[in-house]
């Protein structure tokens, strides 16, 4: 599964630099699959669609920091636990019930972004 940031976020920004996949963005910021990864050219999203890795994507949230579920690996392959959750002062980085993935799937996603 991926991690999500709840509406309790206080916009402190502690989580953003901790993400090894560059999956966390400030509210209103556009994002790209190529940001902080080795992804180039076309990239296959979790829903099966493909997108240009350098194409700007619509922000997930306009008001608070957010996590791009297609880039979140729960820090699998980097750390023993999600680093955003470990540094969040208000515990608003939680499991996202809408995105459930096995450890193998998370490892595959990590490998696809950092190979």
C-alpha positions in Angstrom: 0.0 0.0 0.0 1.0 3.6 -0.2 1.1 6.2 2.5 -1.2 9.3 2.4 -1.1 12.6 4.2 -4.4 13.4 6.0 -6.0 16.8 6.3 -4.4 17.2 9.8 -1.2 18.1 8.0 0.3 21.4 9.4 2.4 22.0 6.3 5.7 21.8 8.3 7.5 20.1 5.4 9.4 17.6 7.6 8.3 14.7 5.4 9.3 15.9 2.0 13.2 15.6 2.2 12.9 12.2 3.9 11.2 10.5 0.9 13.7 8.4 -1.2 11.3 8.3 -4.1 10.6 12.1 -4.2 6.9 11.1 -3.9 6.0 14.0 -1.5 5.1 17.4 -2.8 4.0 20.7 -1.3 0.3 21.5 -1.9 -0.3 23.0 -5.3 3.0 21.8 -6.7 3.0 19.9 -10.0 4.9 16.7 -10.0 6.7 14.4 -12.4 7.7 10.7 -12.4 11.2 11.8 -13.3 11.5 13.9 -10.1 14.2 12.3 -7.9 14.1 9.0 -9.8 15.9 7.4 -12.8 12.7 7.2 -14.8 13.0 8.4 -18.4 10.6 8.3 -21.4 7.3 6.6 -21.0 6.4 5.2 -17.6 3.7 2.7 -16.8 1.4 3.8 -13.9 -0.2 1.6 -11.4 -3.5 1.7 -13.3 -1.8 0.4 -16.4 -1.8 3.6 -18.4 1.5 5.1 -19.6 2.7 8.7 -19.2 5.8 10.7 -20.2 8.0 10.7 -17.1 8.9 14.4 -17.7 5.3 15.6 -18.1 3.9 17.8 -15.4 1.1 16.1 -13.4 -1.8 17.8 -11.6 -1.2 18.3 -7.9 -3.1 15.8 -5.7 -3.8 18.5 -3.1 -3.8 22.3 -3.4 -3.6 23.0 0.3 -1.4 20.6 2.1 1.6 18.4 1.3 0.6 15.2 -0.5 2.1 11.8 -1.5 1.9 10.5 -5.1 0.8 6.9 -4.6 2.3 5.9 -8.0 5.7 6.8 -6.6 5.3 5.7 -2.9 7.0 2.5 -2.0 6.6 2.9 1.8 10.4 3.2 1.8 10.7 -0.5 0.9 14.2 -1.1 -0.3 15.5 1.9 1.5 14.4 1.9 5.1 12.6 -0.4 7.6 9.7 1.9 7.9 8.1 4.8 6.0 10.3 7.8 6.8 7.6 10.4 6.3 5.5 8.8 9.1 8.6 8.5 11.4 9.3 12.3 11.2 5.7 13.7 11.1 5.1 15.7 14.2 1.3 15.3 14.0 1.1 11.7 12.8 -0.8 12.5 9.6 1.3 10.2 7.3 -0.8 7.0 7.4 -1.6 3.9 5.4 -3.7 4.8 2.4 -6.6 2.2 2.3 -7.2 3.0 -1.4 -3.7 1.6 -2.4 -2.9 -1.8 -1.2 0.3 -3.4 -2.5 2.4 -6.4 -1.5 6.0 -6.0 -0.5 7.0 -7.6 -3.8 4.9 -5.0 -5.7 6.5 -2.2 -3.7 10.0 -3.6 -4.4 9.1 -3.8 -8.1 8.0 -0.2 -8.1 11.2 0.9 -6.3 13.3 -1.1 -8.9 11.4 0.5 -11.8 12.1 4.0 -10.5 15.7 3.5 -9.4 17.3 1.1 -11.8 
